[in-house]
Amino acid sequence: MPRTAYVNGRYLPHGAARVHVEDRGYQFADGVYEVIHVRRGRLIDAAPHCDRFERSLKALRIAEPMSRAALRLVLDELLTRNGIANGLVYFQATRGVAPREHRFPTVSRTSLVATAKHLKALPPEQLENGVAVVTVPDIRWRRSDIKSVSLLANVLGKQAAVERGAFEAWQVDARGFVTEGTSTNAWIVTAAGEVVTRPLNTDILAGIVRGLLLGLLEDRSTRLVERSFSVAEAHGAREAFITSSSSFLLPVTWIDGIAVGDGRVGPVTRELRRRIMAHVESQST
Ligand code: PLP
């Protein structure tokens, strides 16, 4: 089935989908985006993604491109036109097209672009053996809570990871504490059995899977602590993992070339992934 993209009210062949050269997303990264997982043709956790999209727009004072209900119709139509059962839907809104000047244009219409793609099942070895991460300095601006399309620091971080043979980079603040991955939230399980992730503020994105997992852990069977953890603490962790909408939860078994615990995927990580996937299944049936 040929791919179809949505651009400002039109469904177009993916290869022919274009925005104007003076779109402020292209010129200034003046826009925000979302990525939602699709399972059996259904959007997983669409409501919190739409909430975050609206929060990001509001933070940058970009007008909503359309109502939430209309956006849902566009996304569903895109899934149908692309025949997506399991995949990802991406959408981004920018401050629109205007002559290139830094200040907000007095007149502009929010641009909305959306694409969808199929996802293959995760490589079984990633789940069985875990993945490697490396640490890099967090060189991003100070509003990482906004899901802005300005991802240059994340791109450089991920590239550094790839060049060092790792799957993801954990970004580290000036005090030596891990903020988050380049497209994932970071978690460790300490030797004392605490599950630790950085608390929400402007330093990290409020990951939807992060929020989901916190909600699932409210039954108190797991000791959960929202606090910052240092690179040294991560190196000494018993288990570690990352969360994101594209792969939900992936075990981390190497950090900076150091084995996490005994270097194998641990029981807490396995149990938390099982709980997340049960939630995903319940949403998609
Ligand atoms: N942190 C960053 C910087 C991200 O880009 C992402 C996802 O793209 C996440 C965390 C995970 O967020 P979510 O669980 O909403 O996919």
Boltz pocket constraint, residues with backbone or C-beta under 6 A from the ligand:
constraints:
  - pocket:
      binder: B
      contacts: [[A, 35], [A, 144], [A, 154], [A, 180], [A, 181], [A, 182], [A, 183], [A, 184], [A, 185], [A, 205], [A, 206], [A, 207], [A, 208], [A, 209], [A, 210], [A, 243], [A, 244], [A, 245], [A, 246]]
      max_distance: 6.0
